Amino acid sequence: MTTATLDLTAVTTAATRAAKAAAAASDVDRAAWLHAVADALDTNVTELVAIADSETRLGTARLTGEVARTTAQLRLFATVITEGSYLEAVIDHADPAATPPKPDLRRLLKPIGPVAVFSASNFPFAFSVAGGDTASALAVGCSVIVKAHSGHPRLSERTAEIVTGALAAAGAPEGLFALVSGREAGTALVQDPAIKAVGFTGSIPGGRALFDLAVSRPEPIPFYGELGSLNPVVITAQAVQARTAELAAGLAGSFTLGAGQFCTKPGLVFIPAGTGFPARLAEAAKDKGAAPMLTERIAEAYPDGLRSVASMTDATGAAAVEVVSGSVEQDAATNGAAPVIFRTTATLVLERPQELLEECFGPTTLLIEYSGPDQLSEVLALVPGSLTATVHAQPDEDVSGLVEQLAGLAGRVLFDGWPTGVAVNWAQQHGGPYPATTSLFTSVGATAVRRFQRPVAYQNAPETVLHPALREANPLGIPRRVDGVLVLR
């Protein structure tokens, strides 16, 4: 079911029926559905990449890799649900001798029902129609209605056709997956009483508007939004001294990757004052040419953001930001977005945090020079929540205090690397304090499924009504916690 003109009530009604059937299906069956979708996408990769490139201009190499990541996500979630620990099955046997007596209690996680997913502009496959939100919701037995992104409508339609066909051929219930388009449809979807949760990747203003709708409904629902992120990087004095050229090259490659349109782009880089690092970074970035942006609106907003940063002044009216390299006067819509490097001081950030600690979407980064550990700590305390935080230090440095502070503002802390690039595995955490996300959960990796489940406990229940995961013999052979002890099989 993939059209923008369908009556939304009919779509959500079908999704409600399908969610009940999917919840009753076995993990093995749902895993087969995910594998079927992954196989179908791989089979049609050439066609899909061509459509995606025509709409996003991200290039066939990048897009082909993204399809591979998308199908790998689907297969990962198939593994997650057949392994079984995602259910968090817990059994506490009755203890009549306890004071007071304890009943038999058995708990597990169940799917929450139909889920709305909003596609992202910057990842037309991995965070879109068949992306991680869709895959993780389908895996646990939720139906999914995707709101297509306006930046790649033809790709969204074609991907949805492939997903729908693959699910049908694999025996999945009708209505398990659907696509709608348009802002009005998206708004109505969040407010529809059939929808039990929303996954969103996009801008802070757009995400916050939908979040407010979700929590102000007569029946409020969770809104899992990935919004904006500055992804601070801290480079110590010893690290700059030991490997300036290496750090400059790595940073130049990271903040310009994909025309700076990655949610994990390093937007703030804290460096010791008085080093030659800004000049080395400018040298490393000089050959990073202009690149097309995802949409005309994004391309038009980039120069506006650059001019806003460049126009910052301090309390005396003097310029607060220096342009180290590049030009703020550019026509990104016509010529592509060209890299720009800014520099300021921690002192000025402490004076104007709301203005200087603002995300600028595109190939730009802000170097912030700090005078010492105390000032660094003071200014880091003002950095909004982020998806990532990065430390570049030498092996013999004690950065434990710094790491603890960064862990308080980001969901993933990196060492001697760069944040662009998100592994899809069991340990990944792609989320952070607001405004990076509106929740405590990850949208990437195995535990992304937890967003679309809720716990239910059964007290003194007959075994015949229990989910197989809670039956005494453990017929599924999955990890469980029994009377406080973790039992692997």
Secondary structure, 3 states (H helix, E strand, C coil): CECCCCCHHHHHHHHHHHHHHHHHCCHHHHHHHHHHHHHHHHHCHHHHHHHHHHHHCCCHHHHHHHHHHHHHHHHHHHHHHHHCHHHCCEEECCECCCCCCECCEEEEEEECCCEEEECCCCCCCCCCCCCHHHHHHHHHCCCEEEECCCCCHHHHHHHHHHHHHHHHHCCCCCCCEEEECCHHHHHHHHHCCCCCEEEEECCHHHHHHHHHHHHHCCCCCCEEEECCCCCCEEECHHHHHHHHHHHHHHHHHHHHHHHHCCCCCCCEEEEECCCCHHHHHHHHHCCCCCECCCCHHHHHHHHHHHHHHHCCECCCCCECCEEEECCCCCCHHHHCECCEEEEEEHHHHHHCHHHHCCCCCCCEEEEEEECCHHHHHHHHCCCCCEEEEEEECCCCCCCHHHHHHHHCCEEEEEECCCCCCCCCCCCCCCCCCCCCECCCCCCCCHHHHHHHEEEEEEECCCHHHCCHHHCCCCCCCCCEEECCEEECC
